[in-house]
Amino acid sequence: MAGIRDSGPGTRVPAPGDAHMDGTDSGSRVPDPGSRVPESGWDELVLVGRIARPHGIRGQVFVNPETDFVDERFAVGEVLRTRSDRGEELLTIASMRVQNGRPVIGFAGFERIEDVERLVGLELRVDAASLPPLDAGRYYHHQLIGCEVRSVGGEVVGTVARVEGGAAGSLLVIDGRRGEILIPLAVDICREVDVERRRITIEAPEGLLELNEKKETGDRRQETEHRRR
């Protein structure tokens, strides 16, 4: 069981030991000049990266990826969506290489450093409908965030606020009544994950929930005592 940070079009997340699989030819997707941005709401889109800074003088940028599949998501010809004070825009990838673990990307129509300076800090998103289904036991982060977490006995534990880690091992960060609770996304703990009903049922080892709550309670007590001083 694992949480996946996005995937490229037509790419199945391989199980450990599987060879890489690519089900489609992405081809060229350069939109026609003046084409309208699709109607999907911005909040419904999936974050795949953030533009960090310009690189060189030819309009390329460093991107901080928010995906486990850099090669697929940032392939030449892929179209990403971003939003600024100018509104939403479509950006078509014209070039990509990986340098020091981060993609260096050139966008079609952006050929000078002056062209891309306004893009720094912007998010890059894609339509969730473009993401292929994953193998059983694997979930995209956006599918898990917002799910209600209950114990097998029906007690509400909290809501998933974020997911840490990736395919190698993930932690659910849950907003509980007394603060954050960290739960491994593992089959022996997360007994049922129902992303359609937005619910996760857990069977936590004895003391795990209490340990998190005690830590949070202790931190708050120390903070209160410090303020009184």
N, C-alpha and C positions, 0 to 999 in steps of 0.2 A: 504494500500500500504506500502510495507516495503522492505528494502534491507537485504539480508540474507548472512551471512558469511559462505558459503559452506553448505553441508549436506552430510550425510553418504549414502553409496550405498543402494538403495531400500527404502530410507526413505523420505516420503513426509513431507514437512514443514507443521505442523498442523495449522489450523486457530485457533484464540483464543477460548478456551473452548473445542476444540477437544481433544480426547484422543490420546496418542502417537501411531503412526502407524509405523510398520516395515514390509516392503514387501518382504524381502529376508533373507535367512540364509547365512551369510557371509562365513561360513565354513573356511576351512584351505586354505591359499593361499601361502604357503611357496614355493618360486620359486626353481626350480632345480638348484643345484650348477653349476655355470658358465652360467646361463641363461642370455640372452642379455637384456639390458634395452630397453623398447619399443621406437619406433622411434619418438614419439611426441616431438616437440621442447620444450626446457626448458621453454621458454617464453610463451608457450601455456598452460602450466600446471597451476593448481590452488593452491595457497598457503593455507595450512591448519595449519601450526604451525612452530615454531622455537625452536631448542634445546637450552635450557638455560644453564644447568650445570649438572654435574654428581650428583647422589643421592646415597649415601651409597657406598659399595665396591663391589657390585655384578653386576655392569654393567648397572644399571638403570639410567635414566636421567629425569630431569624436562623438560617439554615442555611448552612453552608459546603458547596457542592455538590461531589460527586465524580462528576459526570456531564456529558456534553457536550450533554444534552438536558433542560435545566431545565424548560422549559414542559411537556413531556410527562410527565416523571417526577413532578413536583410539582403536577400538575393537580388541581383540586378533584374529590374523590371517590376519588382513588387511595389505596390502603392500603399503608402501610410497616410494617416490622417493626423493633423495637428490643429491646434487652436491658439490664437493670439488676439490682440486687440483689433486685428484685421478681420477676425472671424475664423471660420474653419477653412483649412486648405488641404488639398491632396498633394502629396510629395511622392514623386516617382524616383526610385533608386536607379542611378545611372552607373555607379561604380561602388565596389565594396572590397575591402581587405581588412584583415584583423591584425592589429598592432598592439603588442603588450596586453593581450587579452581583451581588447575593446575594438569594435568595428570602426573603421574610418570610412565614412560614406560620402558620396557625392550625389546630389539630387539634380535631376534634369532641370535646366534653366537657371541653375545657380553655379556660376562659373568664376566668381571673384569672392575674396574674403568679405568684401563689403556687402555682398548679396546674402551671406549666411549669418552675419553678426546678429541680425534681428531674430534668428531662430534659436539662439542660445537659451537654454533653460526650458524650452518647450517640450511637452510630452509627445510621444509618437504612439498612436493607437491604431487598432484594427477592429473590424466588425467581429463580434463573437461568433457569428454564423459561419465565418470562414475557417474556424478551427475544427479540425476533424475529430471524431470521437476517439477516446483513448481506450486502452485495454482495461479490463476489469481490475478494480483496485487502484486505478490512477485517476487523478482529478486535477483539473486546472485550479489554480489558486482562487480565481474569481468565482468558481463554483462553490468553494468552501466558505469564503468570507460572507458573513451575514447569516450563516446557518445557526439555528438554535441547537444547543447541546444539552442533552438530558442523560441522566443515569439510566441504567436498565430498570431501576425501580420507579422511573417517571419523574424524579426530581430535576428541576431546571438548574443547570450548572451555569449557563451564561450563553453568550453569543460569540462566534468566531470573529475576532477583530482583524486578524491578519494571519498569514502563514509564513513561517520561517523555514529556510532550507529549500531543497529541491528534490530531484528524483532519488538522490542518494539517501535521503532521510528528511522527514518534515516534522515540524512542531506546529500544533494549533495553538495560537495565542488567543485565549478566551477572556472576554470581559465578564467577570463574575461579580457577585454581589459585594465582595470584599476586595476586589482588585483583579489583576491579571492572573490567569492560571495557564500553565504550560502543559499541554497534553501531546504525547507522541502520536503521530498519525500511523498507528500500527494495528494490525488485525486483531491482536489479543487484547487491545484496549478499545479501539473504535469498532464496536460490534456491528453497527449498521450505519452506512452513510447514504442518505437519501437526498440527493441534490435537487430532485424535482420538488420534494416537499420541504426542502430547506431545513433538514433535521439530521442531527448526528446523535446516535445512541452510544454511550461509552460505559465500559465496565472498568473503572480505574482501580489500580492496585490499592490495597488498604493503606491509608495515610497520605496518598499522593495529593488529593485535593486539600486536605487539612494542612499539609506541609506548605503549599502555596499560600493558603489563606493566613496561616500563622506568620509567614515571612512578611506578607503585606501588612498585617496588623502590627507586627513589630516595627516595621519601617515607619508607619504612621505614628506609633507611640513615640518613637525616637524623635520624629519631626516635631510633634507637639511639645515634648519636653524641651527641645532646643529653642522653640519659640518662646516658651515661658521664661527661659533664662535671659 
